[in-house]
Amino acid sequence: MDNGIKNGAEAITVSALNCIDLSSTDTHQSVSLLKQACLDCGFFYVVNHGITEQFMDEVFSQSRRMFSLPLSEKMKLLRNKKHRGYTPVLDEHLDHENQVHGDYKEGYYIGVEVAEDDPKAEKPFYGPNVWPVPDILPGWRETMEEFHRQALEVAKAVARLIALALDLDVHFFDKQEMLGEAIATLRLLHYEGKISDPSNGIFGAGAHSDFGLITLLATDDVLGLQICKDKDAQPQLWEYVAPVKGAFIVNLGDMLERWSNCIFKSTLHRVVGNGRERYSIAYFIEPSHDCLVECLPSCKSENNPPKFPPILCQTYLSQRYSDTHADLTTYGENKK
């Protein structure tokens, strides 16, 4: 059921999502709620996930400190070719069909830290991160590395429930070639308060579905995230997802939809700004670079053959990032 609430003078529609308690001992109920959400819209909340509200508040505080730096300082941290570091406003363009410009948000990517001289650093999504100097943001790196570590454990716990919902072994996604060497990316996001105008192609973040396995999203208390449960409907119906203090909003990515042969949904979503500044923290989890993403055995049959050919995770992700981000050469001398 959807609920109407007031946003200023305007009544808006908020989607009522299932809530999964990761501390629950009733695994059957948790899997049932998760499966229903994955079949319906691919979005749900998780609570009691093990990351304290106090620490989440600290991560948000550190995020605000970084985004409050002068643009000249942030551009010294510009993302590199491996998508580590700062992304300026309009850098990402998610919906070429409906957006006039790129997204009215700035961000900061932090991936799996791998030393430059490590052979693994040759992989497209592994390597050293871009870090602010400690003198400017003391304690910032340590906070983000600790959150990255804790969020990975939450993502793995959610993946185990997804495995059960797909009639797989509970540890199916824990294998070394899957989340054992995961591509895990933390992204801090800041929407500066521009009012979106969907009818004229202006968005905080354009309509898109996420690329990978699952995404964990923590937000402040400002409404902005919207989902469209039926992307083929005309006109499309967009519903807000309400922020819930202490919870992660979880959504499935295109890779899981592909893996599940479209049984589970990767749903269109976007961010619509209402004039208020907004901060969020996304954590994207994907399998290892060399994982072959092909139809799961429990998701195909003679009457429902695989809809997609197998593809390597790194090949798929590299193309999706290339399609949605500005060419680094556009930033001239700031490019890395």
Disulfide bonds with the S-S distance in Angstrom:
none
